[in-house]
Amino acid sequence: MIDKTLPAQVKALETQLAVLKAQVQRLSTSTASHSFADLYGILSGKGDSSEAEIDSVQYRFEWERHQER
């Protein structure tokens, strides 16, 4: 019985080690950072909404949404 379970445990540990190595490699690669100015440019030309418009939609009750339809 031990002869069968030991190789299975070794294979499971090797698989776990491979997964951990892949995670470490993925985390160690740096991603390019962006400034706020770069991010602001992404949204240029998109629809403008005021805070009041966003809040009016965000805080509606469920029954108010059904009455509009």
C-alpha positions in Angstrom: 0.0 0.0 0.0 2.8 2.4 0.9 4.5 1.7 -2.5 1.4 3.0 -4.3 0.7 6.1 -2.3 4.2 7.4 -2.0 4.7 8.1 -5.8 1.2 9.7 -5.9 2.2 12.0 -3.0 5.5 12.9 -4.7 3.7 13.7 -8.0 1.1 15.8 -6.1 3.9 17.8 -4.4 5.7 18.3 -7.7 2.5 19.6 -9.2 2.1 22.0 -6.3 5.6 23.2 -6.7 5.1 23.8 -10.4 2.0 25.9 -9.7 3.8 27.9 -7.0 6.8 28.6 -9.3 4.4 29.8 -12.0 2.7 32.2 -9.5 6.0 33.6 -8.3 7.1 34.1 -11.9 3.8 35.9 -12.8 4.0 38.1 -9.7 7.7 39.0 -10.3 7.0 40.4 -13.8 6.4 44.1 -13.6 3.5 45.8 -15.3 3.8 49.2 -16.9 2.3 51.9 -14.6 0.2 54.7 -15.9 -0.1 58.2 -14.6 -3.4 59.9 -13.9 -3.0 62.0 -17.0 -2.8 58.8 -19.1 -5.9 57.4 -17.5 -7.8 60.6 -18.0 -7.1 60.5 -21.7 -8.7 57.1 -21.9 -12.1 58.6 -21.0 -11.9 61.6 -23.2 -14.8 61.8 -25.6 -17.0 59.5 -23.6 -20.4 60.5 -22.3 -20.4 63.0 -19.5 -22.5 62.4 -16.4 -22.8 64.7 -13.4 -22.5 63.4 -9.9 -26.2 64.2 -9.4 -27.2 62.0 -12.4 -25.1 59.1 -11.2 -26.5 59.4 -7.7 -30.1 59.5 -8.9 -29.7 56.2 -10.7 -27.5 54.6 -8.1 -29.9 55.0 -5.2 -33.2 53.9 -6.8 -35.4 51.4 -5.1 -36.3 48.2 -6.8 -40.0 49.1 -7.0 -39.2 52.3 -8.8 -37.4 50.5 -11.5 -40.4 48.2 -12.2 -42.8 51.2 -12.4 -40.8 52.8 -15.2 -41.2 49.8 -17.5 
